[in-house]
Every structure is written in C-alpha cells, then in structure tokens.
Amino acid sequence: MIKKKNNIILIIPAFLLMGTAIGIQTKSLFKQMIVGLIVGVIVYFFLRYRNKKLNR
C-alpha cells in the first residue's frame, strides 16, 4: 500500500488566491485577500482536527 501524502496545507494559498480573484473583480483587493486568508486558515485547522479524529 502506498501511503497517501497529506497536502492539506495547500488549502491556505488556494483560498488566498480565490479571495484575490474575487477582490480584483469587486475592486476591494486587500479586503478580499484577508478574508480568503482567514477562511483558508480556519478550514485548514478544521480539516486537520477532523483528520486526527478520524485516524484514531
């Protein structure tokens, strides 16, 4: 069996880039980038907690 890599950290830049794209469209770039970064960090910690709970 091949052990699956856990690349959950890559979700933070993904949300940051989505926030940047939305910010470019709505003319509020930095506000949307910050919101995307915060959401990415929250989702990262939620998924990390959930994965630890499922692996037990």
Residue pairs with C-beta under 8 A, 6 or more apart in sequence:
6 51
8 44
8 47
8 48
8 51
9 44
11 40
11 43
11 44
11 47
12 37
12 40
12 41
12 44
13 40
14 40
15 36
15 37
15 39
15 40
15 43
16 33
16 36
16 37
16 40
17 36
18 36
19 32
19 33
19 34
19 35
19 36
19 37
19 39
20 29
20 32
20 33
20 36
22 32
22 36
23 29
23 30
23 31
23 32
23 33
23 36
26 32
